[in-house]
Amino acid sequence: MYSFEQLKVFITVCETGSFSAAARKLKRAQSGVSQAISNLEISINQTLFNREKNTPVLSENGKALLPIAKSILHQQTYFEQKLASLTNEYENELVIAIDESLVSTDLLNIFTPLSDKFPITHIEIISTSTFEVEELIRTGKAQAGIIYADGELKVDMDFFLLGQARFLTISSPNHPLATLGSVQDSDLKTYLQCVHRSIKQKELWFSYAISTKVWYANTHQTLIDLIKLGTGWASVPEQLIKQDLEQGHLITLPVTYERNGWLTPVGCLISRSHPSGPVLTSLIESLQQHQFSNDHWEVRRQ
């Protein structure tokens, strides 16, 4: 019968490209890695690698079994983390990372009851970009994160949908685009675009640069301030500009391919690097008891 350790070695060899590289990563002797693969092949009666050349090449059967092996180890890790959480006492600290444009009084109101319910737990709220939130979750530096969801399956963290947020394409009332009754893609490309980009130069998949003239900022509020000064145009969360729209400081451009703005999912990531203690569990339950409107990012009870 194969073991979880053999599957781990198999996956590592595939990821690193050789037995020697896998041995270095696993801090084992190369002979031990080779033996583990050989034992796995014997136990399942399949050839996983072609060894005719110096570098092992994954066989067709190996290619078919690799995603299943990854799934088995993934479920094992999840089982162990869940088992540990069943005996875990109150967490000493809970770190919550949130996309900077999603922070609101309504959202923070969901967190505040934790202070009374779990007075000994330190709560840290980190406001940054969606990309940095995901990295904090992946590296175990935050237990929960709220982001703009891209629809990609996260195999190394849990995820649940919270609702949707609307993005609007805006300019100042004095910008040349504001005079157009209908704004085409070609019109937007003519003028300077202000684009949200993370510190690691990643752009959101629905508001990336399309113009040949671009300015970047790593917060949506900076984009809004630039647009109010007449710098160019941008796509920003509706919730952040409601007052500016009402007061006439900004206008929504009638873009032909998104007349009512762009709706994007908002979701919550949960780390698997930390056992789910009672504080995190309580936070998840509170978030799941709320929904977010389609018109703007607003928390309300169901």
N, C-alpha and C positions, 0 to 999 in steps of 0.2 A: 504493500500500500504506500502511495506517495505521501510525503509530509508537507506541511506548510513551508518549512525551511527549504525544501527542494524547489518548491514553486517560487519562493523568493529569489533563489539563486538563478533560476531559469529566467525570470523577468529581468533581473539585473544584468545578466549576460546580453539579453536582447536590447536593453536600454543603453548599455555601454559599448556594445559592439564586439567584445572579445572576452575570453575567459580571464586574461590577465587584468584587463581593466575592471572587470567585475570583482576579481579578487582584491584589487586595491580598494575599491569602494566598500566592499564588505569586510575589509581588513582580515582576509583569510589567505591561506596559501593557495596558489593557482591549482595545485594538485587536488586540493579539497573541493574547489569549484568544479573541476573536471569530473571528479568522482561523484559529486552530488548530481550533476547532469546525467551521467551514465546510470546512476541508480534510479533516477526519475524515469529515464527512457525504458529501463528494464521493468519497472513497476507498472508502467502503463502500456508497455509493449509497442512503443512508437519511437521513431527516429525524429528527434527534434531539430538537430543540426546536421548539415552536410559538412564533413571535416576534410574534404579533399584538398582544400587550400589552407594556408596558414591561419586565415581568419574564418571562424565558423560562420556558416551561412544558414539562416533559418529555413528549415524545410517547409514544404506546403502544409504538412500536418502540424508543424510547429506554429506556422502562421495562424492556422485555424484554432489552435489551443491557447495561444497567447492571451487574447482578450478574456477567455474564460478563466484562465489562471489569475489574471489581474482582478477579476470580479470575485473570485474565491478569497483572495487575500484581503480585498477591500471589505468583504463581509466579515472576515475574521477580526480585522482591526475594529470595525464598528461594534461587533459583539463585545470585544474586550473593553472598549471605551464605555459602552452602555453598562456593562457589568460593574465597572469601577464607579460609575455615577450612582449606582443603587446604594452604595455604602458611604457616599461622600457627604460630609457635613457642609454647613454654609460656607460658601466661597469667601475668602478674605478680600478678594478684589474681582470686580467685573468691569471689563473694558468693552465699550460699545463704540464702534466706528461708523460714522454716517457721512454720506456725500454732503458736502458743504451746502449745496442748494436745497437739500431736503430737510435741513434743521428748521424746526418751527416750534412755536409755543405749544401748538396742539400735540406735536410729537413728544415734546419734553414732558408734557402733562401725563403721558403714559408712564414715563420713567419715575416721576417723583414719588408715587406711592411706595417704591422700593425702599426709600429712606426710612419709612416708619415700620415697614414689614421686616426689613433686614438691617437694623441699625449698625451692626458691626461690620458690614460689607462696604468697602470703599468702591465708589462708582467713578469711573473715568470715561468721559465722552470725548472722542477724537473727531474733529471735523476736517475732512479732506476730500479728495476726488474719489469717484467710484473705483478707479483702478487701484489707488492706494488702499482703499477699504478692503478690496479683495485680497491684496497682498498681505495686509495685516491679519486677516482671517487665515490665509493659507500658511503663514509662518507662525501662527499661534500667539501673536501679539495682541489679538483682540478675540473675544469670545463670540461677539455678535456684530453684524454689520448691516447697514441699510444702503442699498445701491439702486442704480438704474440697471435693470436686468437685460442682458443681451440674448437670452434664450438658449445660451450654451449650457449643456449639462455639466455641473460641477461634481466631479467624481470624488474630490477630496474634502468636501464640505457639504452640509445640508442646506437646503434652500426652500423657502416657501414664498408665494406671491402675496403682496400686500394690496396692490391696486395699480393705478395708472397715474401718470403725470402728463400734463399737456405742455408742449414747447411751442412758442410762438416766434415767428420771424419778425424782427422789429427794426425800426430806425427812428431817428429824431424827426419831428414834423418838418424840419427845414432841409432834410436830405433830399436830393434829386429823386430817389426812389419813391418818396412820399407823394409825388405828383402823379404817379402812374395809377391808372384804374385797375390794371391787371399786371402783375409782376411775373415775368417768365424767368426760367433758369438762366437764360442768356443775359437778362438784365442784372441779376444778382452777381454774375461772374464779372460784370463790368466794373463794379465798385468794390472798395476795400471791405473785407469781411473780418469781423472779430470772432475768433474761435476759441472755445474752451479746450485747453490741453493740459494734461497732468505734468507733474515735475519730470516724469520719465518720457515726456513727449508723446503720450497716447491721447488720441482724440475719441470722443464719443461717436459711436457708429451711426448716429442719426443727425449729428451736427458738425460733421467734419468739414475741412476746408474744401471749397469748390472754386473759389476766386483765385486769380493769379496774384492778387494783392491781399496779404493776410497779416493781421496782428494776432498775437496769442496772449491768453491770460489763464491762470490756473484756478480762478474762481469766477463763478457766474456774476457775482456782484461787480467785479471789476469790468466785465464785459458790458454790463448795464450802464455803469458810469461812463465808459467810453462812448457808448451809443448816444447817451444823453448829451454829450459834448459834440455830437455830429461827426464822430470819427468814421463811422461806416454802418454796417448792418450786422445782425447776429441772430442766432436762435437761442432763446433762453427760457427758463421755466416760467410759466404764466403766473404762478403763485408769488414770485418775487417782484413782479412788475404791475400788479393790479392797481396800486395807488398811483404809480407814474402814468399809467394809461388813463385813469380817471381824471388826473390833473392835466393831461395833455402834454406831459414831458416826453412821452414816447407814443408811437403809433404802431399798430400791427399792419404789416405789409400784406396785400392781397395776393399771396403767392398762388399761382394756378394749381400746383400739384398738392397743396395742403391748405385749402381754404379755411379749415377750422383748426389749424395747427397740427402738430404731430404728437400722437399719444404713444407713450413708451411705458413699459411695465416697471413698477417699483417692487423690489423684493428684499427679503431678509436672508442673510447668510449666517449660518451657525458653524462655528469651528468644531472640528472633531479632534483637535489637539488637546482639548480640555474636557474632562468629564462634565456632563450636564448636571450641575448641582441645583439646589432648590431656588437660588436667586435667578439663574439663567432660565430655569424652567418657568418661573413666575413671569419673567419678562416676555418669554415666547408666548405664553398663554394670553397675556395682556395685548400683545400685538395681534394675535389671531382673533381676538374679540372685536377688533376694529376693522374698518374698511376705508379705502381711500377713493375719493370721488374721481370720476373721469374728467371733470372740468378743470380741476386743479388739485394739487397735492394737499388734501385736507383730511384730517383724522376725524372720524365720527363714529358713534356707537351704532351697531347694527340694530 
